[in-house]
């Protein structure tokens, strides 16, 4: 997790575009490639692994669930 955070920070500083698992999940849902149920299950798993803070998970969940 430390390297992941360092990589994102380096991208931000250098102006390099990056994408996270949450971005991919939201895009897949937006483009109807996965259902609400599958998106919520995926969010639960990402939260379980501890990569993302609770507020960010909740923001994405509210976007998915409307």
N, C-alpha and C positions, 0 to 999 in steps of 0.2 A: 504494500500500500504506500510505503514511503516513496518508492521510485515512481509510482503512478502520479502521486501528487507533485513530485519534483518535475516530472515530464510535462504535466499540465501547466505548471507555473512557468517553465521555460518557454513553452509555446506561447503563453500569454505575453511574456516579456519580449519575445522575438517576433510577435505578430503572426505566428503560424497558426493556421486554422486546425482545429481538432474536433473530434466527435467522441462522445461518451456512450456507454451502454444505454443510459437514460435517453439520450438523443435518438439513438437507433430505435429503441422501444417505442418512443412517442411517434416517430416517423412511420414505423410499421403500422401502428394503430391508426394514425391519421390517413394512411393510404389503404386502409381496410385489409391489411395483410394478416392481422391478428385481431381476435375478438377482445371485447372488454374483459372477459373472464381470463383469457390467456395473458393479457397485459397486466392485470392485477396480480395474477399468480407470479409473473416475472418480477413485478415490483416487490412482492413479498420476499422473493428469494434474494433480490439485490439488497433489500433491507436486512435480511438475515445474515448475509455475508459481511455487512458492515461497511461497504464501500462509500455509501452516501449518507448524508445526515437526514434526519427525520423530516425536517422542513422541506427539503428538496424532494424527497420521496412523496410527501403529501401534496406538494404543488403539482408534480407530474400526475399523481393519482387523480387530483381534481380536474386536470385537463382531460384525462382519459374518460372519467365518469361524467363529465359535463357539469 
